[in-house]
Amino acid sequence: QAPTSGANANKLLVGSGHTLHAAGHVIQMVNTSWNTQTAITSQSYTTITGASLAITPKFSTSKILVLVNLSTSLYDGNTGYCNASYQTLRGSTNISGTVPTDGTGTYEIGSYGAGSAVEMNHKYTNNIIDSPSTTSATTYSVKGKIYGTAGGTLTVNQGGTAYGTSSLILMEIAQ
């Protein structure tokens, strides 16, 4: 409890060598942004260049708030349809939820050519609360894939340095 009078009235001071641990507050934040272009034509999850970031939690009980923001474009070719799906990973563990093997129900953007090429631009965002239960350096990353009948291309940061910028933000939250 802070003193109610004097030079430090209503201020809570944390002495040297001590740590304030209040549930719900942000302990630390790390972030990265990139505009390197990644084109994905695979129907298997593929690494997105730049979409990786490490954090070393100060407490094993902390949660990590993972904020993913991708600038994307999906091109479907000339016929059929093409969809894109994303995974957010802690190390090699998928933390973004269950993904069916055919991708159904997990796409964030989709296009339908029906005889002519279609390109769609989209901002993919995902917010995840993770419990890594460690104080060791932990790496989070994002992968993407396409699926459908058109054999299209998913591009992250389509405009390169001119138009496409994506980001990944990690925040350690005290519990």
Backbone torsions as a table, in degrees:
resi	resn	phi	psi	omega
1	GLN	NA	137.8	-177.8
2	ALA	-79.9	150.6	175.9
3	PRO	-66.4	149.8	-178.3
4	THR	-94.8	-4.7	178.1
5	SER	-145.6	169.4	179.1
6	GLY	94.4	-173.3	-175.5
7	ALA	-63.8	-26.9	-179.0
8	ASN	-111.5	31.8	-179.5
9	ALA	-58.0	131.6	177.0
10	ASN	62.1	23.1	175.9
11	LYS	-115.7	133.5	175.3
12	LEU	-97.6	114.4	-177.7
13	LEU	-103.3	134.0	178.5
14	VAL	-106.0	118.9	-176.8
15	GLY	-67.3	158.1	178.7
16	SER	-56.4	133.5	179.8
17	GLY	85.8	-1.8	179.3
18	HIS	-110.5	159.4	-178.5
19	THR	-127.7	134.8	173.0
20	LEU	-86.2	125.9	-179.8
21	HIS	-126.0	95.9	-179.4
22	ALA	-116.3	121.6	-178.5
23	ALA	-52.0	133.9	176.7
24	GLY	94.4	-14.1	-178.1
25	HIS	-88.5	154.9	179.0
26	VAL	-78.6	121.6	180.0
27	ILE	-83.4	-42.7	178.5
28	GLN	-158.0	160.8	178.0
29	MET	-141.2	136.9	172.8
30	VAL	-128.5	149.8	-179.3
31	ASN	-150.7	158.9	174.1
32	THR	-145.5	149.1	171.4
33	SER	-136.5	152.2	-176.5
34	TRP	-151.4	157.6	176.3
35	ASN	-129.1	16.0	174.8
36	THR	-66.0	134.0	-178.2
37	GLN	-85.0	135.3	174.4
38	THR	-126.8	121.6	176.6
39	ALA	-104.5	127.5	-177.3
40	ILE	-119.3	123.7	176.4
41	THR	-118.7	3.4	-176.6
42	SER	-87.2	147.3	173.6
43	GLN	-92.9	14.7	172.0
44	SER	-114.8	149.7	-179.4
45	TYR	-60.0	130.4	-173.5
46	THR	-124.0	139.4	179.0
47	THR	-61.0	135.5	175.3
48	ILE	-98.2	118.2	-178.5
49	THR	-56.1	126.7	178.7
50	GLY	93.2	-16.8	-174.5
51	ALA	-88.9	59.2	179.6
52	SER	-149.3	138.2	-177.3
53	LEU	-155.6	140.3	-179.8
54	ALA	-110.5	149.3	174.0
55	ILE	-139.6	145.0	175.4
56	THR	-112.4	101.0	-178.9
57	PRO	-60.4	142.0	178.9
58	LYS	-80.8	-25.3	-178.8
59	PHE	-132.0	139.9	-179.8
60	SER	-71.7	-16.0	179.7
61	THR	-88.5	-7.4	-177.1
62	SER	-66.9	155.8	169.8
63	LYS	-104.4	153.6	176.3
64	ILE	-114.1	122.7	174.3
65	LEU	-90.0	117.6	-178.2
66	VAL	-105.4	119.7	-179.7
67	LEU	-114.6	114.4	-178.3
68	VAL	-107.9	129.7	177.0
69	ASN	-136.2	111.2	-178.4
70	LEU	-118.9	135.0	172.7
71	SER	-91.8	112.9	-171.4
72	THR	-127.6	160.1	174.8
73	SER	-140.4	140.6	179.4
74	LEU	-126.0	124.4	179.3
75	TYR	-115.2	128.5	-171.6
76	ASP	-100.5	5.3	-176.4
77	GLY	78.6	-145.5	-175.1
78	ASN	-112.2	-16.2	-177.7
79	THR	-138.4	164.3	174.3
80	GLY	69.2	-144.4	-178.6
81	TYR	-142.0	161.6	177.8
82	CYS	-144.5	135.0	177.7
83	ASN	-126.1	162.6	177.6
84	ALA	-123.4	147.0	178.3
85	SER	-135.6	151.3	-176.5
86	TYR	-129.9	152.1	172.8
87	GLN	-128.1	137.6	170.4
88	THR	-107.6	131.5	-174.3
89	LEU	-123.3	145.5	164.9
90	ARG	-106.0	109.2	-171.3
91	GLY	63.4	-119.5	177.0
92	SER	-106.3	8.2	-177.8
93	THR	-95.1	125.0	177.2
94	ASN	-70.8	120.8	178.3
95	ILE	-111.9	5.5	-176.3
96	SER	-93.1	4.0	177.4
97	GLY	113.5	176.4	-179.2
98	THR	-76.1	132.3	179.6
99	VAL	-119.7	113.6	177.0
100	PRO	-58.8	151.6	-176.5
101	THR	-61.7	-28.0	179.2
102	ASP	-90.7	-2.9	178.5
103	GLY	83.5	-8.4	-176.5
104	THR	-56.4	131.8	176.6
105	GLY	86.1	-3.8	-177.2
106	THR	-113.4	-3.7	-175.5
107	TYR	-71.3	148.1	178.1
108	GLU	-105.7	-29.0	176.0
109	ILE	-136.6	148.5	179.2
110	GLY	-149.3	153.9	176.7
111	SER	-141.9	154.7	-175.5
112	TYR	-130.0	112.9	-174.8
113	GLY	-77.5	-48.5	-178.9
114	ALA	48.4	45.6	175.5
115	GLY	101.1	-9.4	175.8
116	SER	-140.5	149.9	-177.1
117	ALA	-68.2	141.8	178.4
118	VAL	-132.1	135.8	175.1
119	GLU	-124.5	132.1	179.3
120	MET	-123.6	134.6	174.6
121	ASN	-102.6	142.5	-172.8
122	HIS	-153.5	147.6	173.1
123	LYS	-104.3	111.1	178.8
124	TYR	-89.6	127.4	176.3
125	THR	-130.2	145.8	176.4
126	ASN	-150.5	135.3	178.3
127	ASN	-119.8	123.6	-174.8
128	ILE	-130.3	137.6	171.3
129	ILE	-101.8	121.8	-177.6
130	ASP	-119.6	150.8	177.1
131	SER	-120.4	86.1	-176.5
132	PRO	-73.7	-18.3	177.6
133	SER	52.3	49.5	-179.7
134	THR	-154.9	161.8	170.0
135	THR	-116.6	16.0	176.4
136	SER	-91.5	156.3	177.2
137	ALA	-55.4	131.8	-176.2
138	THR	-128.6	127.3	-177.5
139	THR	-104.1	131.3	175.3
140	TYR	-110.8	143.1	-179.9
141	SER	-148.5	167.3	-180.0
142	VAL	-128.7	137.7	175.9
143	LYS	-124.3	158.4	178.5
144	GLY	-137.0	160.0	175.7
145	LYS	-151.6	165.9	172.8
146	ILE	-114.1	160.6	170.2
147	TYR	-157.7	159.2	-178.0
148	GLY	136.5	-163.3	-176.0
149	THR	-105.7	-4.0	-171.1
150	ALA	-97.6	-11.4	-179.2
151	GLY	61.0	47.7	-174.0
152	GLY	-85.0	-163.4	-179.0
153	THR	-134.6	129.8	171.1
154	LEU	-99.1	123.8	178.9
155	THR	-120.1	126.7	173.7
156	VAL	-96.0	131.2	-176.7
157	ASN	62.9	54.5	-178.1
158	GLN	-50.4	-40.9	-176.7
159	GLY	-84.2	2.2	-177.9
160	GLY	59.8	-137.3	-176.6
161	THR	-70.3	-22.8	-176.1
162	ALA	-77.7	-41.4	-172.4
163	TYR	-129.4	-22.8	-173.1
164	GLY	-105.9	119.6	173.0
165	THR	-137.0	132.5	179.0
166	SER	-121.7	164.3	-179.8
167	SER	-148.0	157.6	175.3
168	LEU	-136.0	126.6	-177.9
169	ILE	-126.1	134.0	177.4
170	LEU	-122.8	129.6	178.6
171	MET	-126.6	127.9	174.3
172	GLU	-85.8	124.7	-177.6
173	ILE	-113.1	124.8	179.6
174	ALA	-66.9	145.9	178.4
175	GLN	-117.4	NA	NA
